[in-house]
Amino acid sequence: MSNYKAKKTNLKALLSKNSMNLQGLENSTHIPLEQLNGYMSKKVMNLSTAMTISKELNCKIEDLYEWEIEKKA
């Protein structure tokens, strides 16, 4: 069995790919800019927020982060 741990965010690249900045994402999702800035560093999104952002950025939830696989016996 494997567990997945979110590592580095891909938010900056996904914003660029969609020709958007954090202010635009704030306007379209109504997620406060301060919260979005947290996700740009180390804060990990909850599932509802990840779904909202992924739909706005036309990607899958798992695309929002680089993932580390932790194998468990």
Secondary structure, 3 states (H helix, E strand, C coil): CEEEEEEEECHHHHHHHCCCCHHHHHHHHCCCHHHHHHHHCCCCCCHHHHHHHHHHCCCCHHHHEEEEEEECC
